[in-house]
């Protein structure tokens, strides 16, 4: 492999990869940023990193503007690089400072599964299939797919899953009692030695492979959704059953009350509407 010229952007990226800050990023984040850096190196890697001005960073963002998620990921990668470079004394000015993220499109996020979706999936993938294990692990634990692919027997003690979650960079721990319905699914399998959710030969999965395979299973079941929305229906079920904000945060690993409150407020509105609807009828006064 040819040596990178010292003071080139490619050299700076290589030094960044040697730092503790880089190594503490999740494997998924490192893969994502590696793909971004690969493109940056191919285009401007031989240029001096001192030539990376705010205008250059903005141009990189605008080049990816058609896909806002790609533009945000580009900015995250370059911010991580130059914030480290500034702290290490390689640059005097961080060219990413003050560069704004592209506006997020106004959506409700990933589509939430409905009970009909769950019924169709369960009818196509009964207990005893890998696909059913994957659904039930998501549905009855509230784990994100990055944690669902890691959860296994080694995390279970006295019927409770205890796992540090990826979103917190493995600093927050959730404890999730295994419900009887999930226990029955896991007992029927097939499960892997290191993870409940496994591939055809029992091997652990990356979250990307898990997501792609799960999406294919959804399409076979005539469900036009993905793994992301399963977590949402789990939270909706819990809130509708009367779970409090604190209880939802304990299950789903949320903090600050904002996310959990979305679900409890929606559930409270439904309960209040059911109790108050008769008040619209004059004959019931």
N, C-alpha and C positions, 0 to 999 in steps of 0.2 A: 504493500500500500504506500503510495507516494506521501512524503512528509508534507504536512501543511505549513505554508509560510507563516513564520511567527508574525503576530499582529494581524493576521487575516481573520475574517469572521469564522471561517472553518476551524481555525486554531482555537478561537475563543469558545466555540461550542464544544470542542473536544475537552477543554479544561473544565467547562461547566459540568460535563458529564462525570467528572472525577470528584465532584464535591459531595459533602454529606447532604446538602439540601436536595440535590438531584436524587440521591439514593433513598431519601425518605418519602419521595413521591410514590404513589401507588404504581403497580406494574402497568395498569391500564393507562394512567396518565403519562407514564414514560413512553409507552408505545405510541400514544397519540402525538406527543411532542417530537418523538424521533421521526415520525412521518413528516411532520411540518419542517423540522430541521433538514431532512433529506432534500426537500424541495428548495429550501433557502440556500443550502450549500451548492446545489446544482446550478442555481441562477447567479448567486453573488458571493459564493463561499470564498473565492480568492481575493475579494476586495478587502481593504483594511476595515477592521470593525469600527475604527474611529470615523469612518465615512457614513456610518449608519445614523442618519439624522432623524429628527421627528418627521420630516417630510417623507423620508424613505419608508418609515414605519406606517404612516398614513396611507401611502401609495400601496403598500402590501395589504393593508386592510381593505382598501377600495377594490383591489384586484379580486378579492374574495367576497365582495359585497353581495353578490347574487345568492350566496349561501351564508346567511348570518352566523350560523353555528361554526362554519369554517373560519370566518373572519374573527370570531371571538376566540377560537382555539389558537389561531395564529398570534393574536395579541397576548394571550396567556403565556404562550411559549416564549415570545420575545421579551415580555415583562420579566419572566423568571430569569432569563438569561442576563438581561441588562441590570436588573436590580442586584443580582449577585456580582456582576462585573463592576458596578459602582462601589459596592461594599468592599470588594477585593482590591480596589484602586486601579483597575484596568482602564476605566473611563472616568471622566470628570463630570459628565452629564448623562443622565439616563434618557435616551431618546424616546422611550415609551411614556415618559411622564406627561400627563395631561391628554394623552390620546384616548378618546372615548370609545367605548364598546358600541358596535352597531345596535340600533334599536331592536329589541326582541319583537317578533310578530305577536300580535295580540290573539292568543288562542287559549283554550282551556287545557293545553298540554295533551298528553297521551289520552286517547279515548278510554273512558272507564268501562270495564266489563259490566254487563248486566247479568241478572240471574239466568236469563235465557241463554246467554253466551256460555255460562258455566254448565248449564244443562246439556247444551249441544256438545261441548268438549267432553264431558263425562260420558255421554252416550257413545261418542266415537272412540274414546280412549278409556276403557274400563280399568278398574283396579287390577294390577298385575302387569301393566305396561309401563315402560320408562316415561312415556309422555304424561301418564297420570301421576307418577311420582313427582314430576317437575311441577305440574299444576298445584298439587296439594301442598308441596313444600312452600310454594309462593303464597298460596291462599290462606294456609293455616299457621303461618309464622309471621307474615308481614315483612319478610326479608326482601331487600332488593336483589336483583339477579346476581350482582357481584358477590353478595354474601350467601345467596342460596346455593351457588355452585361449590362453596367451601364447606357448608354445613354437613356434618357427618357424625357417625357414632362417637367419635372422640370428643365431640362437644356436648354429649348428653350425659347427665348424671342424675339419677333418681327421677327420670322422666322429664328433665328440664334441659333445654338447649341453652348453653351460655356461650356467647360469641361476641368478639370485638368486631365492630362494623367498619367496612371500607370507607364510608362517607366521612367518618371522623378521623381518618388515617389511623384507624385501629386504636383509638384512645378511649372510645365509648363502648361499654359492654351492655348487651341486651340479654335478658333472661326470658325464655319463652317456654312455658310448660307445653308439652306435646299433647294435643287433644286426642281423644280416642279415635276420631275419624282419620287423623294423620297417622297415628300409630298403626292402624289397620292397613293403610296404604303402604307404609314403610315395611311392615311385616311381609306383605305380599311381594314387594319389590317390583322389578329388580333394582338393587342399590349397589353402589361400589363400596370398596373397602375403606376409601378415604372420604367419600362424599355420597350422600343419599342420591343426588342427581348424577347420573353417569352416562357414558357413551355406550355403544353397542358391545364393547369388550370390557365394560366395567371401569373404564378409565375416567379420571376427573376431567371436567370440561372448563374451558375458559368462559368468561361471561359472554364473550362475543359469539362463540359457538353455541352456547346455551340459548342465547337470544335468537339466533338464526334458526336453529332446530325447532325451537318452541314456536316461532312464527309459522314455520312449515306445518307443524302439527295443528296450529290454529286454522290454517287454510283448509286442511283436510277435514276439519270439523265444521267448516262453513262459518268460522268466527273471524271477522276482519279486524282483529285486534292483535296486541302483542303482550309480552311479559309485563311491560310497565303498568298496564291498566289493572292487572290482577291485584297489585298492592292497594290500588284505590278502592276496589270493591271490598277488600278486606277491611279497610278503614271505615268505609260506609256501613258495612254490616255491624262492626263494633259500635260505632256511634249510634246507629239506629237501635241497638240493644241497650243503650244507656251508658256506654263507656264515657268516662270523664276525660277532660283534657290531659290530666296527669296519667291516666291509664293508657290513653292512646300514645302519649310520648314514651311511656315505658315499653310498649310493644314495638313501636315503629322507629324508635331511636331519634325522635324529633326533640328539639329544644326551643325554648322561648314562647311556646304556646300558640304561635301564629298558625302553623300548619294544622295542628290538632283542632284548633278553634273553628277552622273552615268546616270540618266534618261535624263537630258538635252543634254548631249554629244551624247547619242545614237540617240535622236530625231534630233539633228543638223546634225549628219552624214547621216541620212536618207534623210533629206532635201537637203543637199549638193550633195549627190549622184544622186538624181533625177534631180537636176539642171545641173549637170556636165556630166551625162552619154553620152549625145550626142557628147561630145568632143572626145570620143573614135572613132567616125565614121569619117573617112577621107573624105568621100563624103559630110559631113556637114560643113567642114572648109570653 
